[in-house]
Structure formats: structure tokens, C-alpha cells
Amino acid sequence: MVISRFKKGALCTGLLVLFAASTAVATSVKIINATPMEVKSYILTNRALRNPNSTVSLIPNYGSSLQMESSSYETIVFKSAKKLRVGLFGESSVKTNRDTYFSISTPLNCVGVEVSYFESTELYNPNKGKFDDQITSTDESEKIILNKIKLHFDGGYTNGYTLSHEKGKKGYPIEKIELHSPAEKAGLKVGDIV
């Protein structure tokens, strides 16, 4: 029983260290119109964001959230495995793991939810003759996934305003301006015509 607890502790510690080392390079997005629970639920139920055969792990309140300027912090890890052919002529088959990480945090100022994402895969390192964990997502692939989540909650705008569905004589009036958005900073007001 002690060995089992030790292995669990070592696994969790390893995941947390890997995630902590990677958060500096992970891409993030701020969601305004959702709670952390809504974002978490969307990520857990949306199969387009992950491998359909993956298993789920939740890591709540990792690290010192106050140091990261957030009041709460949770990580969702999707683990999946696939077989790779290795060797000069693909003579052997090995199992490799792919992990998808989503972190959800609430800033201390309570404006929006911060979501970050990256993928890590065990890739064969011929110099070492073994598998190493490497981040396999790119800035562009991370932005695509995060923009899908943002689009679901905050709509299809990118500048912080929502237009009316009905066109007026001179154009579409603005119905809503998001707090702290580029539209608000530019001085746009509800009723302005676009």
C-alpha cells in the first residue's frame, strides 16, 4: 500500500513539475462571459478539443495561486496512447503517450477566466535511445483550440463589441461593449454604428 501511494505521489508531482515548467510557454486566452465551472464543463464534454479515447485527470488548485495572480487554478489533463513504429525500417512497435493540458484560472480582479492549453507527447530520442516528453503543440495550434473555446462563450467578435442583428439606415448599431476590451479602450459606445 505504501508503494502504491508513493507511485501516485510521484506521478502527480511529475505532472505538476512538467506543467509548471511548461506554463511559461503555453498560450492563453481570457474568457469574459463564463464562469470557471462553465469553461471546465465545456472542455470536459467537447470531444473536438481532445482525442476521443483519452482518459481524464483533474488537478485542483495546483501551486501557490496567489503567486500566479489568480484566486483559483485547476488543470485538466487528457491522456491518450498510440502505437508508433520505431527503428530504421519500422521493425518494432512501441506505445507512446500524448497528454493534453488545459488550465483554468480566475484572476484576482475577478474579470473573466484565463484558459491556457498545450500538448505534450512522448517522442523517441535516438541520441538517448529512449522516449522523452516534449511539447508538440505550436503557438498557432494552441491559439486555434483556445479561440474555439472563446468563440463558444464570448461570440465571434474579436474587438470587444457585439452588433445588432438588424441593420439600420447607416449600418449595424453596437448592442454591447465588453469591459476592458479594445472597443472600450477606443471609446466606442453602445448605439454607435458600424
Residue pairs with C-beta under 8 A, 6 or more apart in sequence:
12 59
15 57
15 59
15 77
16 59
16 62
16 63
18 120
18 133
19 59
19 62
19 75
19 101
19 103
20 62
20 63
22 101
22 118
22 120
22 135
23 103
23 116
25 118
25 135
26 101
26 103
26 116
26 117
26 118
26 142
27 116
27 117
27 118
27 139
27 142
27 143
27 146
28 114
28 115
28 116
28 117
28 146
29 114
29 115
29 116
29 143
29 146
29 147
29 149
29 150
30 112
30 113
30 114
30 115
30 150
31 39
31 112
31 113
31 114
31 115
31 149
31 150
31 153
31 154
32 111
32 112
32 153
32 154
32 178
32 179
32 181
33 153
33 154
33 155
34 42
34 113
34 153
34 154
35 113
36 72
36 74
36 104
36 105
36 106
36 113
38 153
39 104
39 113
39 115
39 149
39 153
40 74
40 76
40 104
42 149
42 152
42 153
43 49
43 76
43 102
43 104
43 115
43 149
44 56
44 76
48 148
49 100
49 102
49 145
49 148
49 149
50 78
50 80
50 100
51 78
51 80
51 98
51 100
53 80
54 78
54 79
54 80
54 100
55 78
55 79
55 80
56 76
56 77
56 78
56 79
57 76
57 77
57 79
58 74
58 75
58 76
58 77
59 74
59 75
59 76
59 77
60 74
61 72
61 73
61 74
62 73
62 74
62 75
63 73
65 71
65 72
65 73
65 105
66 108
68 105
69 107
69 108
70 105
70 106
70 107
70 108
70 114
71 106
71 107
71 108
71 110
72 105
72 106
73 103
73 104
73 105
73 106
74 103
74 104
74 105
75 101
75 102
75 103
75 104
76 101
76 102
76 103
76 104
77 99
77 100
77 101
78 99
78 100
79 97
79 98
79 99
80 97
80 98
80 99
80 100
81 95
81 96
81 97
81 98
82 95
82 96
82 98
83 93
83 94
83 95
83 96
84 93
84 94
84 95
84 96
84 124
85 91
85 92
85 93
86 92
86 93
86 94
86 124
94 124
94 131
96 121
96 122
96 123
96 124
96 131
97 121
97 122
98 119
98 120
98 121
98 122
98 136
99 119
99 120
99 121
99 133
100 117
100 118
100 119
101 116
101 117
101 118
101 119
101 120
102 115
102 116
102 117
103 115
103 116
103 117
104 113
104 114
104 115
105 113
105 114
105 115
106 113
106 114
107 114
111 179
111 180
115 146
115 149
115 150
116 146
117 137
117 142
117 145
117 146
118 135
118 137
118 142
119 135
119 136
119 137
119 141
120 133
120 134
120 135
120 136
121 133
121 134
121 136
122 131
122 132
122 133
122 134
123 131
123 132
123 134
123 136
124 130
124 131
125 131
125 132
154 178
155 162
157 163
159 181
159 182
159 183
160 177
160 178
160 180
160 181
160 182
160 183
160 184
161 174
161 176
161 177
161 178
161 181
161 183
161 188
161 194
162 174
162 175
162 176
163 172
163 173
163 174
163 175
163 194
164 172
164 173
164 174
164 175
166 172
168 193
170 193
171 193
171 194
172 193
172 194
173 190
173 191
173 192
173 193
173 194
174 183
174 188
174 189
174 190
174 191
174 192
174 193
174 194
175 190
176 190
177 183
177 184
177 188
177 189
177 190
178 184
